[in-house]
Amino acid sequence: MTSKKDLSETDIITKYILPALAKAGWDIATQVRQEVYFTDGRIYVAGNKAKRGSKKFADIVLYHKPNLRVAVIEAKDNNHSLGAGMQQALGYAEILDVPLAYSSNGDGFLSHDRTPGANPIECNLSLDNFPSPQQLWEKYKAFKGINTPEQETIATAEYFYDGGGRTPRYYQEIAINRTVEAVAQGQNRILLTMATGTGKTYTAFQIIYRLWKSGTKKRILFLADRTALIEQTKRGDFKHFKDKMTIVRKKEIDKAFEIYLALYQGLTNYDKDQDAYREFSPDFFDLIIIDECHRGSAAADSAWRCILEYFGTATHIGLTATPKGTSQVSSTEYFGDPIYTYSLKQGIDDGFLAPYKVLRIGLNVDLEGWRPEATTRDQTGNYIEDRIYNTKDFDRNLVIDERTQQVANRIAEFLRKTNPLDKTIVFCIDIEHAERMRQALVNALPEQVQLSHKYVMRITGDDKVGKLELDNFINPEESYPVIATTSKLMTTGVDAQTCKLIVLDANIGSMTEFKQIIGRGTRINEDYGKQFFTIMDFRNVTDKFADPDFDGDPVRVKEIAADADLTTEDVFPSDVALDENDAPVEFDPSADLYPPFGEIIMGGDIAGETLGKVYVAGVDVSILNERLQHLDAQGKLITESLKDYTKRGLLNHFRSLDDFLAVWNQAEKKNAFWLN
């Protein structure tokens, strides 16, 4: 006869745990789910290959109703103690935002109660004494602060299901539930922080749907500051509102709808007597969702703030990927602290966002500065002011033709070594710089431009032709345009899922803007081979990775010099990544793995033009150094190799430190090198 000690964990669940739940009144078919996977598994990168780590899953999750989890159960076989799975269960309970965690080996349950004031916090339960669904729902309500029947009605409002099987990811579910619960409790200023690429619009849709369908909020305004965002929202997640929804266009107001999408520019005339939003009564809207609220709504004198103050009785929900403000603007000052935060780092760790590599290229004029000789004149024949120019000047005050050409050549070299048809976005100082970069890239990749004149295009706010190609650039099925040069227009907004390279040749002082740009590549699209992406940095913008305000680490950072060839190692580095157990990731050579891919989201402000630029040619521009770095298991940058292209020192004899070490380690007799 088989003893309980001989049973597997699966047998323990089937023979003991599930019967105990059924006896307590749980509907096994609708309220009990086994092996609930809630992450996709982090993507680990080594060279030009990527591999997913293990997905996280809970053995059993208990639900009050779909998308309302109340408890997790971690099962072990009977050779383990009753509480052997408790620490694991508690970790999952915290991640999944549920009040109860249980561990079982088939003899009974160890219960851990996370509700405020629970006493005892932990206790043993027999198999015949597991709590009923109603008992755990009461615990959930206490955990969430749901105190009245009215609050409970709102908190249990139904989700939208489209019949296609799409359900919210675990973090979206938490954001949706917490927001609806906050509204139920009367909170009227709510902030959600979710990294770019984590589905803020879908989250907003479910929040609106639940509050609207339950009758809690009858008229809703969704505010954004990009036309592309509004159009994408209407065509995408919000399409299920059908004829109940409208977009406010040309400041024309129709009060017959229930769901309104609008640009703040579409509601304001910058004249308080003529502002279009005043055609609505102040109490017309019950709920206002402000997308990317960090960009304007927080400023006390902004147009958005005027709209929010006019509809002051409505509930205001701010969505942002970058909540931290500046000395002038703070989202948290207006909305309060976020009720939920899902960071870039969490998204990468969970495998919902793509990791990235950084190739840093140090140009001599950038690293050392450039001082004109006494006889140097600009292209108009005038002498150039005698001072040291650096990256704060280049392409804003002073234009060096050779520098632009060098950047374009490096981009071209990279694409030739990967795939010339890999979509790329180049961030420039301003519109004029974006146009010069377009011209330089045309000349750097003539063989591709001859195949299509749309191979390289400037997509900026002032160019109708370029903007008309925006949809083609972001469409995975369209080949052209391949390279888009831009300034601010493409920092946020529309999703270009197959963009595989992001180039930084702009000075980015704002951490908010930096996060937005990094977020352009963080979506994963495995149908098109997108698992990670590459950032090529010409201005040391990626120094911001070291800023405590940045919450996602790169897979690697490598610096190279401007006059050095990009090697296969640069493009497809061979360093080995570590998996979740800090062990080297091993790859099956026959596996279908892909080269570095990336993705971009577009939209953004039109950059103002800088007048009075000085143009100069004939300057020696070259790469000064190269550094390859990767992250250790603790997330700290480790220098793996260093190349220096200065004219003095060890590199008179050896091209790189790697070359020197190779010779040194193989030599039978070591010789001393005396360097002047």
N, C-alpha and C positions, 0 to 999 in steps of 0.2 A: 504494500500500500504506500502511495506517494505521500511523504510528509510535507508540511508547509515549508520546511527548510529547503526542499528540493524544487519549489516553484520559482519560476522566473518573475521578474518585476511585472511583466504583462499579465501573468497568471494571477498575481496578487491583486492587481487592479480588477480583473474580470471576476474573480471568485469571491473577493472580500470587499473591496472599496465600492464598486458600483452597486452591489446589492445593499450595502449600508446606506448609500445615497438614495436609492429607490425607496428603501424602507422609511427614510426621513421625509419622503414626499417630493423628491426631486424628479422632474421629468427627464429621463436619461436622453431622450431624443432631442429635446429643445433647450434644456437648461444645463446640460453637462457636455463639455467638449474635451476630447482627449488629444494629446500631442498638439497643443496649440502653438504653432510657430509664430513668433511676433517680430523677428528680425530676418533680414535676407542673408546675413553673413557678410562680414567685412571683406572687401576686395583687397587682396595683397598683391603687390606689384614687384616683379623682378625682371629687369631688362625690359623687353618688349612684350612680356607675357603677364597675364593676370590670373589670379585664382581666388575663388571665394572661400572664406573660412566657414566654420560651422555656424548654422543658424541657432538662435536661442529658442527654446520651446519649454512650455510648462506641461507637466504630465496631464494635469486636469485643471480646467478653469470652469468655475460655476457662474452662471448668468441669471440675473433677475429677469431680463428679457434681452433680445439681441442688442449688442453694443453697450450693455450695462453689466459689466463684470462685478462680482461681489467677493470672490475668493479664489485662491489657487491652492492646489493640493500637489505635493511632491511625493511620489511613491518610491519605495525601495523594496527589495526582496526581503524575506524574513530572516536573512542572516544579518541584517542591519537592525539597529535599535529603532524604537518607535520614532525618535526625534532626529534620526540621522539626516533626513532631508530638510530640516527646518531652516537652516541658514540659506540654503538654495531657494526655498519657498519664500523666505522673507525678501530676498533680493528681487525675485520676480514680482512679489506683491508691491514692493516700492516702485518698480519700473512701471507696472501696469495700473498703479493708483487704486489698489483695492485694500479694504480694511482687514481682511482675514487671510491668514496663511496656515496651512495644515501640512503635517508630515505623517506618513503612515507606512507601516511595514506589514499590514494585514491583521495585526493584533488589535488595532484601535487607531486613535488619532491623537497627535499632539497638536493643540490649537494655540495660535498666537493672535491676540486681538489688538489691532492697531488703533482702535477708536479712542478718543480722548477720555481719560478717567477710567479706562478698563481695569477691572480688578476681579480676579487675577488676570495678568497679561497672558500667561501661559498656563494651560491645564491639560490633563489627559482626559480623553473621551473614549468610551467603549464603542464598539461597532454598532451597538443598538442605540446610541445616544447622540448621533450626529445632528446638528441643528437643521431645522426645516427651512425652506426657501423664505418664508415670511420672517423668521428669526434673523436670518442673515440680511434680509432687506432692511430690517430695522437697524441693524448694525451699520449698514451702508449709509442710511439716512443720518445717523448720528455722526458718522465719520465725515460726511459732507455738509453737515449743518442744515439739512432739510427738515424743517420743523412743523410745517403746516400742510394740510391737504392741498391747498392751492400751489404751494411750492412743489409738492410731490407730483401733481398733475403736469406742471411745466417740465420738471426734470425727467419725466418718463415719456415725453412726447416722442413720436415715432421718427426714425430716420427715413430718408428717402432711399428706395431701392429701385433700380432701373431695369431689373430683370436680367442684367448682363453679368451678374455675379460680383460686381465691384463692391468692395467694402472698405471702410476706412482702415488705414494702418493704425497700429496701437497708439502712437503719439497723436495722430489726428483725432482719434476717438477720445483721448484724454482732453485735448484742447476743446473739442466740441462739447463734451459733457461738462467740463468745468465752466465754460462760458454760459451754457444754458442754465446751469445751477446757480451761477452768479446772478444772472438775470432774474431767476426765480426768487432769489433772496433780496432783490431790489437794488442791486449794484448797477449804477448807470454810467460808469466810466471804467472800461475794461480794456486791458492791453494783452495781446498775444504776441509772443516772440517766437518765430519759426524761421529757420535758416532758408535761404533761397533754394528752391528746388524741392521743398518738402510738402508742397501742395497747400499753400495758404488759401488759394481761391476755392479749392474743393472743400476745405475746412469751413470757409465762410459760407459757402452754399449750404452745407448741412446745418450750420447754425441758423441761417435765415429760414431754411425750409422747416425745421422743427418748431421755431418760434412762430412762424407764419401759419403753418398748418394747424397748430394748436390754438390759434387765435390770440396768442399772447402779444404778438406784434403784427399789426394789420397792414401798415404801409412802411416800406423799407427803402432807404436810399443807399446805394453803393457808390462811393466816391473814389475816383482815381485821378491821376494827373497825366496820363498818357492815353492818347486815342487808341493805340494798339492794345493797351491793357483792357480798355472797355470793350472793344470789338472782340478780343479773344475771350473775354469773360462771357459775353453774350452767346458766342458760338460754342463755347465749351461747357463748363459745368452748369452754368445758369440756364442753358437751353431748355431745361425741364420746366421752367416757369411759363414757357410758351407765351400765350397772348395776355398773360397777367403782367408782363414785363415790357418796359420801353427804355430806349436811350434818349436822354435829353439832348437834342441837336439844335444848334444855332439859337440857343436861348429860348426855344419855343416850348411852352409848358402845356401839357395835357394832363388834367387831374383825374383821368378815368382809369389809371393803372394802379397797381398795388406794389410792384417792384420797379424801382427806377435806378438806372445806371447813368452816371453823369461824370464828366470832367468838371473840376471846380471852375475852370475857365468858362464852361458852358452855363454856369449858374450865376456868374458875376460879370458886372460891367465896369467894376472899379468906380462906380458912382452909386452911393448908397440909395439914391432916389430911384435908380433904374435897375438895380440888381435883380436878375431874373428870379432868384430863389424867393424873393419877397412876394411873388405871385402866389406862393403857397402860404397858408396861415402858419404861424409859429408852431402849432401843435399838429400839423399835417402828418409828419413822420413820427413813427413810434421807435424806429431803430435806424441808426446810421452806421454803416461799416466804412471805415477809412483805410483804404489799401496803401501800403508803404507810408504809413502815417508819419514817419520820421522826416519826410522830405518837406512838409509844409504845414501840416495841421497843428503842430506843437507851438509854432511861433505865435506869440500873442497878437502880432499885427498882420498875420498872414490872411490871405483870402479864405483859406479853409477855416481858419479859426472864426472868422466872421460868420461863416455858414453854420458852424457848430454852435456858436453862441445864439444865433437866431433860432435854431431848432434846439434850444437848450433843454426842453422837457423830454426829448428823445433819449434813448439809450445809445451811447457812443462806444463803438468797439474799434480799437486801433489794431491794425495788423502791420507787423514790421519784421524784417530780418535783422535789423541793427537798432536796438532800442536806446543805446547810450547816446546822449545828446552832446551838444557843444555848449560853450559858455552862453550862446545866444538862444539855442533851441534845445528843449528836452522833452521827449515823448512822455517819459515817466512823470514829469512835473504835471502834465495835463491829465494823463490817464491813470496815474498811479503805477505801482510796480506790476510787472507782468504776472498774470494768474497762472501762466504756464510758459515755459521756455524749452524749445527744442533746438539745440545748437548745431552748428556745422560739424563740430567734433563728434557729437552723438550720432548725427546722420551718417558720417563716414564710418564710425565704429559699428553701427547697425547694418551697414551695407546698403543703405537707401541713397547715399550720395557718393559721388565718385572721388577717389583720392587723386592727387595731382603731383606732378614733378615740376621742378623749377630749373630752368637753364639761365643762369645769370651771365651776361656778357658785358665785360668792363672795357669800354673804349678809353683810349689814352686821354682824349680831350675831356672826357667826363670825370675820370678819376684824378687827373692831375690839373685839370683846368687848362684854358688856352689864353695866351696873351699875344696880341698881335705885335709883329715887328714894326719898327718905326716907319718902314716903307709900305706896309700893308694897306691896301685900299679896298673898299667894298666894290660891288659891281656897278655902282654909279660913279666911281672914280674918287670918292671922298675917303679921307683918312678915317680909320676906325679909332674910337676912343680907347686910350691906353689904360687898360685894366685887365684883371683876370676874369675870364668868362667861364661859367660852369653850367651844370644841368639846369639851374634855375633860369639861365639866359637862353640856352639853345632852343631854337624854334619858337621862342616867344619874343625875345629881343634881337637875337642874333641867329642867323641861319648859315650853317656851314654845309655846303653842297656835299662834300665828301662824307660827312657824318650821315646824312640822309641815305646816300648811296650804300654806305657800309651796312646800315641797318637793313636796308632792302636786300642786299646781297646775302646777309646772314639768314634772313627769312627764306630766301630762295634756296639757299644751300640746305637748310633743314627740310624743306618740303621735297626737294629732289631726293633726299635720303630716306624719306618716309613715303609720301605719296603726294605728288603735285596737285591732286584733286581733293586733298583734305581741306575742308573749309576752315578758314582762318579769319580772325578779326584782329586788327591792329589799332590800338588805342593811341591817338595822337594828341598833341597839345591843343590844337584848335582846328577849325575847318581848313584854313590855309595850309597848315601842316599836313592834314589828311589828304589834300589834293596833291601836294608835292610827293608824299609817300606813295600815293597811287601811281604817279608818273614813274617814280623810281622802281617800283615793283613791276610795272609794265616792261621796263627796260631790263630788269633783272631776270625776268622769266619770259623772254620773247617767244620761245617755242610754244608756250601755253596760250599766250595772248593771240597768236596766229590762228589757234584753233577756235577761239571765241573772244570777241572784243569785250565780253562781259566777265572774263576771267578775274580781273581786278576792277572793283568799283568803289567809288567813294559813296558812302551812305551817311549823309549828314542832314541836319535839319533844314538846310537852305537849298538842297538839291532835289528837285522833283523826280528827275530820272532815277537817281540812286534810290530814293525812298520807294519808288514804284517796284524796284527789284527786291525790296525787303522780304516779301512773302516767298520769293524764289530762293533767297539766301537761307531762310529758316526751314524750307521744305526739304526733308531728307531725300525726297525722290527727284529733286531738281539738281542738276549738276552745276549750274552757274547762277549767280556769281560764286566763285571759290573764295576769293580774298575780299574782305570788306575793310576799308580804312574809314575810321570815324574819330570823333572827338568825345562828345558826351552822349550822343544820341543812342548808343547801343549799350550803355552801362546797366540798364535795367529794362524789364518789360517782357518782350516776346521771346519765346523759346526757340533757339536754333539748335536742334538736337544733335546735329552731326558736325558741328564745329569742333575741330580737334586740336587747334592751337590758338592760344591767346597771347598776343604780343603787347608788352607794355613799353611804349616809348613816350609816356606822358608823366609829368610830375603829379603824383597823387598824394596830397597832404592829409586828406580826410580818411580816417579809419572807416567811416561809414561807406564812402565811395569805394575804398579798397575792398571791403567785404562784398559790396555789390558786384564789383568786377570779378572777383574770385568766384562768386556765385554763378557767374555766367557759364561756368564749365562743370558745375557739380551734379547736374542731372545724369542719370545712367540710362542708356538705351542699348540694351544688349542685342536687340534685333538688328541694330546697325553696327554692332561691335564696339559700342562706347562703354568702356569700363573705367577708364581713367583718362586724364588729359594733361597737356603740357603747357606751362607758362614760360614764355621767353621774355626775360626782363633786361632792359637796357639802361634802366635808371635807378637801380637799387631800391625800387619800390617794395620789393619783397622783404626788405628789412623789417617791415611791419609784422612779419611772422613772429618776431621776438617780442612784440608788444603784448602785455598781459590782456589787453582788450580783444586780441585775436584768439579765437577759440578752435581753430582747426590747423593741424600741422601738415606740412607737405611730406610726401614720401621721400623726396630728396631735393637738395639745392645744389646746383653745380655752377661754378663760375668759370668762364673761358675768356680768352683774349680775342680782340677783334681781328687780328691778322692770322689766327690759327684756323686750320681746317676743322670743320666739324667731323669728328670721326664716328664710326659706327657705335663706339662706346658712348659718345655724347648723345646720340639719337636713341640708341637702344642700350642703355647702360646695363652692365652685367652683374651689378651688385645684387645680393640675395636678400629678399625681404624676410621678415620674421612673421610667423603666424601668431595666433592668439596665445599660444603656449611658449612664445619666444624661441621657437625652433625654426630653422631655415625652411622656407617654402620649397617643396620639390614639385617639379613640373613634368608632366608626361609629354615627351617630344611629339607624340602623335596627336596631342589634344588640339582642338580648334581654338587657338588663342590669337589675340589680335594685337596690333601695334598701338601706340598711344592714341587715344581718341579724346575728344573734348566736345563741349557744348556751350552755347552762349545764349544769354537772354538779352533782348534788346529793348530799347526805349530810352528816354532820358532827355536831359536839357540840351538846348542848342548852345554851344560854347560861343561866348563873345569873341569877336576878332580883336587881335592886338595890332594896333596901328604902329607904323614907323619902324618896321623890322629892318635890320641891317643884313644884307646878303653878301657872303664872302665865299670865294672858291680858292683852291690851291692849298688847302690845309692838309697836313699829314694826319690822317685818322687811322688808328690801328688798335687791335686788341692788346691790352696790357697784361691781363692775367686770367687765369682759369682756376676755378675751385670746384671740386666735386664733393658734395656733402650729403649725408643721409642721417636719418633719425635713429638713435639707439632705442633700446627697449623702454627707456624712461622718457622718450620723447625729446631728447636733447640732440642738438646737431653735432655730428662728428665729421671732421674733415677726413675724407678718404684719399684724395689725391690733390696735388697742387701743381699748377703750371704757372711759370712766371716768364714773361717775354721781354723783360728789361734787358739792357745791353751789358750789364755788369753782373759779376758774381758767378755762381755755380753754373748758370745756364749759358755761359759762354762755351762750356764744355758739353753740357747735356741739355736737351730740349725741355725736359721736365724732371721733377723730383722722382717720378716713377722710373724714367730711363736710368737715372743715376743709381737708384736702389737696385735695379735689375742687374747692372754691371757690378756694383759693389758686392751684392750678395753672392754672385757667381765667381768672383775673383778669389784665387787661392791665396794671394798675398794682397793685403790692404795697403793702399798708398794714401798718404795725406794730401789733401788739396789745399794749397794756400791761395786765398783769394784776396785780391786788392780791393 
